[in-house]
Amino acid sequence: MNKVEFSQLRLAPSLLAAVASKGFTEPTPIQEKVIPIGLSGKDIIGIAQTGTGKTLAFGIPMIERLSTNKAGRGLVLLPTRELAIQVEEIIRKVGYTQGITTAVLIGGDSMGRQVRDLRNGPNIVIATPGRLIDHLKQGNIKLDRVSILVLDEADHMFDIGFAPQIREIIK
């Protein structure tokens, strides 16, 4: 089987350089399958073990698409604050080279800082459902410009009872 390189996935040269600068040359199997579909804008359900690069599998297409469509926004919903922080760090490290900014909305963190981050107009918001709903109810964020939605660890979110919140957010 031939090895695939990120350069074969039709990424913008500047994004390809950003990915390479972080030490990534060959996509993992989930990245190889998901990135081309994500770049096309199609819906995806991806399942892979922890540590296989799922964040970059959805993050790279999101960064690429939002860097060419500054009017759109990305939203990543996750079940835990720890995962939100981890995902934001990965997306920020690759996305900043493309002018992509992020905000993290998680419980147990300063609402004031989160409101400030939202006022800066981030391209991608990474949030736990409960805290996102808090911001929606307070009018700190609108989701009308969200063009890309990721439910990271969706099965876990549904298992622990986030289905009503996710339905409210999607509505």
N, C-alpha and C positions, 0 to 999 in steps of 0.2 A: 504494500500500500504506500503510495506517495505521500510524503509529508507536505502539509499545506502551511504556508506562511501568511502572516497578517497582510502582507503586500498583495496577496491573491484575492483578498476579500473586498477589493474596490473601495477602500477608505480614502478620504481626502489625504493628500500628501502630508499636510500639517498634522493631522490626527495620527497618521501612520508613524510619523516622527515622534509624536508624544508617546505613543504606545511603546515604540522601540526604546525611547529614553528611559522608560520604567523597567526595561529588561525583558519585555515580552516580544518574542519573535515568531513563535508558533502558537496558534490558537489551540486551546483544549478542544476535545470533541464537542462539548456543548457550545462553545464559542463558534466553532466552525459551522455548526448547523444553524445556530440562532442568529448570528450577526447578519448574514445576507437577507434573511427573512425580515429581521427588524429594520434593516435599511430600506426595505421596500414598503414599510409601513403596515404590514400585515399583522394580524393578531397571532400570538404565540403562547403555547403552554410548554414550558420546558421543565424537565425533571432531571436532576443530577445530584450526586453526592456532595456533601459539604467539602469545600476546598477544591472544587473543579473549575472555578472561574465563572460562576453564574453572574456575579455582579458585573464583570466586564462584558459578559454575553448580552446583557440588556443595556448596560451603560454605554458601550461604544456606539451602538446605533442611535441611542437617545442623544448623545453628545453630537454625533454627526448631523442628525436631522435638525436639532435645535440650533446648531451653529450656522445652518443655512436658512433657517426660518426663525428669525429673532422674535416674531410675534407669538410663536407657540411657547408652551411651557410643559415641563415634565413633572409628574407626580409619582413618587415611589412610596407605597404604603408597606409597612413592615410591622411585625408583631411586638418587637422589643426595642427599647432604647439603645441597648448595646449593639444590636444589628444595625440600627439606624446610623449610629456614629461610625461604625465600620464601613457601611455602604457609602456614606457621605465622603469619608476620607478617600476611598478609592476613586469615586467619580470626580471629586475635586482635583485630585492629583493629575488625572488625565484631562479633565475638562477645562482647567484654567488656561491651558495653552490655546484653547479654542475660544476664549472669552466667555466661557460658561461659568455662571456663578450658582451657588447652592445655598440652601437654608435647611436647618434641621429643626423639626418641631417635635419635641418629646416631653413627656411628663417628667417632673422632677428637675427641670431646667428652668432658667429664668424666662418668664413670659416677656419681660421688658426687652431682653436681648433678642428673643425670637421676633418680636414686633419690629424691632430695628432692622433685623435681617430681612424681614418681609418688605419693609418700606424701601429697601435697596433694589427690589424687583428681581429676585433670583430667577434664573432660567429653570432650575430644578429644585423642587421641594421634596425633602425626604422626611416622612412623618409616621408616627404611630397614629392609628385611627382616632383614639380618644382626644389626643392633643390637637389634631387637625380640626376636629369638630369644635373644640373650645375656641379655636381661632376663627372658624367660620361663624359661630354664634356671636362673637364679639366684633365681627366685621373687619377683622385684620387681614383676611385673605378672601379672594374670589377665585373660583375654579373655572371661570368661563373661557380662559385662554389655554387650559390644559388640552394638549393635543396628543400627549403620550402618557398612558397610565400603566404603572407596573405594580402588580400585587406580588411582592417578594414573600416567599414562604406562605403563599395563600392557603395551603392546606392547614398549616399550623394556626393561621389567623382564624379560619373557620372552626377548627377544633376547639379553640379556647374562647369562642363565643363572640368574635368580632363581626359576624355576618350582618347584624342590624346596622352597625356603624358603617360598614363598607357600603351597604345598600344606600344609606343616607348620603354618604359622600358621592357616590356615583350619580345619584339622583340630582 
